[in-house]
Structure formats: C-alpha cells, structure tokens
Amino acid sequence: MSWDQSGPDPPDSVLVAQAKAGSDAALVQLSARYYQPIRLFLLRRTGDRDLADDLTQETFLRALEHLVDLRDDRCFRAWLYQIACRTCIMHWRRRGRALIVPLEHAVEVTGSSAPSATDIRVQTILDALPTRLREVLVLHGLHEQTVPEVARTLGISVATVYKDVSRAKKQFCGLYATEQRRGENDDPLL
C-alpha cells in the first residue's frame, strides 16, 4: 500500500499498514501525530507532568510491541487511547492511589499561558463528575473521539457511551449553571 508523498498526510490505516511492514518512517509519523494528544489525555488523568510523560512513553512502547496484534488498522486511534487508559489504570493499581487531577495543571492541559476563570470553573466541574462520565466527556468532547472509538477505548458498549455522554452533558450543564449562580453571589460588591 503506497501513499502519494506530495498530498496530505496519509490516514492512520495506511501508516499502520506501512509500520506493520517495517517502515520506521510510518512509526515516526504515527508517534508524531498522537504523542501530544495521548500525553494531554494522561495529564488530565494523572495531574502530574512527569508521570504523564512516563505513561505516554510506556503507552507508545506497548503499542509498538503489540502493533502486529491490531486487527483493524482503521481503529488505531481508539486502540492507542485504550492502551493509554489501561496503562494509567495499571499504574494506579500498582501504586494503590485514586485518580485525582489537581487544578494547578490547568495551564498545560488547556495550552494557554494562564487559566481563565472559565477554564478553572470547567476543570472543577469536570473533576466533580463521576470518573466514567468525565472520561466519556473528555474523550468525546475534548479529544474528539467518535462514540465507537470511546466505546473501544473504555471497553464499554456504544449504547452505554451514548447514555453516558448524555448524562455527562446534563450533569455538566447543571453543575455549570450552579457554579454560575454561585459566582454571581460571590461578588464582593454585593
């Protein structure tokens, strides 16, 4: 399978097929495409830059080790997020800690130089959601995974993802409205 080098970047399925055939260039391109999104995903889950870096490297090593086991090359993205998710879970199981993301990492997660009041409010609300609803919302909304990709990543059914996305949006909107009202009442001039 070849791809016209002068055109746009090849789709994941082409790069995966080339990587399976031994192309180092395809592996480099896949890594470049997904390193930062996977790192940000893991940073949101851990709240620790160094740990997110370590888990990102571990994710890519595991992906490289098991690339030949990927049955459908079109599912690479969801498969990679699933490896990242499981790598993080295994880390926390080994350490025996809960998943807590502190707000001080909002700057790196959002990519801006200083978090706005809205950024902090959104992160606070995301942290208040139940873990699975937060994961579904982050994967679908922030990482732009399709519903079937989210289902594969989290190992749940597509119907469950649809239900959880709906519940997450509803809870998020309710919490956001509550925070808005609370923010208005906290005005020191009142």
Disulfide bonds with the S-S distance in Angstrom:
none
